[in-house]
Amino acid sequence: MDGQPPVVVQPPATDGGRLVTIHGERMGVAYSLFDVLDLLHREGLPTTDTAVDDTELIEWQGGGPYDWNSGASDEA
């Protein structure tokens, strides 16, 4: 094992979506924590409530599991 978590969740894009890779392969874009859990489930990885805080499983970049805004202003 190389010490790198198998799951990487990228920082939020301007639309709030976060690219998710598993073992270096692009799996999709998540718009919520539920989307991340769905991607984990599809790959047979743990999907318990504590899985999202497991730093050996998931590397959260640009914010944690509850950060889904890009920082872009919502003003019209």
N, C-alpha and C positions, 0 to 999 in steps of 0.2 A: 504494500500500500504506500502511496506517495505522500500521504498526509493531506491531500486536497479533498475536500468534501465532494461526493459524487454529483450533488445538485448545486447549481449556481443560479441565483435569481438576480438579474441585472437591475440597475437603477431604473426608476420609472421614466418612461418616454413622455413626450409632450401630451399624449392621449391618456396617460396614467398606466398603460400596459407595461409589463415587465417581462423581458425575454427570459425563458427558463431553459437551461441546458442540463442534461443528465449524462454523465460520463463524457462530456465534451460534445455531445450531439444536441442540436437545437430541437427542443420538444414542442415549443409553442410559446405563445404570449399569454401571460396571466393578467387578469384585470382585478383579481381578488385573491385572498388567501384560499378560498374554496377552489379556485382554478389550479393553484399550485398543488393542493392536496389531490385533486383529480389527476393531474399529470403524474404525481408520485404513485398513485394507485394503479394507473395504467402500466407503469413500469415495475410493479411488484415491490415497491419500496414502502417503508412504514408510513402510515397516515394517521397515527394517533395524535391527539392534541399536543403532546410533548414533542412530537417529531419536528415541528416548526422551530423549536428552540434548540434543537440538537445541532451544535456547530460541527460535529463530525459528519452530519448528513447534508446540511444545507448551509451554503455561504450566501448571506444576504448582502448585496452590494447597494449602496446608495439609500439605505434605510432598511428597517427590519420587516417582519411579517405583517405589520399593521400600517406600513407606509405605502400608500398607493397614489399619492398626488405627485405630479411632476414638478410642482413648484411654480407652474405657469399660473398666471392670474386668471381668475374666472370672471373678471369684469368684462362687460360688453361695451 
